[in-house]
Amino acid sequence: CAKEQRYLDTIRDMKQEYDREKKTVRMLRAARANAYNQKSELEEFFLKCIHEARKDVLRRRHRSSPDQGVAGDQPPDRRKVIEMLLSSEDVLVFLYEKLFPHRTGMVMSH
């Protein structure tokens, strides 16, 4: 009888430990999902910035004369570098994949 009670107590303790571990796993999964969503917000911000910067470059390019450059009050060399970086899909994909390695191989679609 004492042996049987020990087994029942052990089973009860193990079930409680199992339930605690399941709860911990649920919390960890929720935390991981939360971290993923935060990265998604940063990712969305990056894509929006690139999109807006490209639109700005195109707008300035159409408004200004060829000798004025693109970025208004910035030095000509800096304007050229910004324009070249924004016009290079390879550079933007490289930056994107370095900033968001969990998205490596995906095409920027914004």
N, C-alpha and C positions, 0 to 999 in steps of 0.2 A: 504494500500500500504506500509506504513512504517513497519507494522507488518510482511508483506511478505518479505520485504527487510532484516529485522532482521533475519528471518528464513534462507534466502539464505546465508547471511553472516555467520551465525552459522554453516550451513552445509559446506560451503567452509572452514571455520576454522577447523572444525572437520576432513574433508578430508585431510587437510594439516597435522594435528597432527597425523592422522592415517598413512600417508605416512612417516612421520618422525619416528614413532614407528616401522614401517616395516623395515626401513633402519637400525635402531638400532638393531633390532632382527637379521637381516642378518649379521651385524658386530659382534654381540655376538656369533652367530653360527660359523662364520669364526674363531674367536678367540678361541673358544672351540675346533674346529677341529685342529687348529694349536697346541694347548697345547697337544692334544692327539698324534699328530705326534711327538712332542718333547719327550713325554714319550716313544713312540715307538722306537725312536733312542736310548734312555737310556736303554730300555729293550733289544734291539738288542745288544748293547754293553755288557750288563751283560751276555747274553747268549753266546756271542762270547768269552768272558773272561773265562767262565766256560768250554766251549768246548776246548779252547786252554790249560787251566790248566790241564784238564783231559788228553789230548794228551801228555802233558809234563810229567805228572806223569807216564803214561804208558811207554813212551820212556825211562825215567830214570830207571824205574823198570826193563826193559829188558836189559839196558846197564850195570847196577851196580850189584855188588855181594850182596847177602842177608844181609851181615853185614854192608854195606855202607849206607844203607838208601835210601831215595828217592829224597830229595830236595837239594842235593849238598852241598852248603856252610851253610845251616841252621842247628841248633842244632837238634840232633836226636828226641827229644820230639816234637819239632815244626814240623818236617817232618812228624811224625806219625799223628799228629793232622790234618795237611793239607791233607794228604792222606785219612784219615778217613772221613773228611768233604766232599771231592770231590767224594768219592766213595758211599756216602749215598744219594740216590735219595730223600729220605724223607727230609733231611736237605736242599737240593737244592730247592725242591718244596716249603718248608717253607719260605726260603729266597726270592724266586721268588714271592710268594704270598704276602709277607710283603712289598716288594719293589714296586710291581705292583698290588695293590688291585683290580683295575678294571679288572684284568685278573684272579681273584680267581677262582679256579676250572679247569683252563686250564692246559693241560699237557705240560711240557717243550719239545718242538720239534725242537731242534737245534743240 
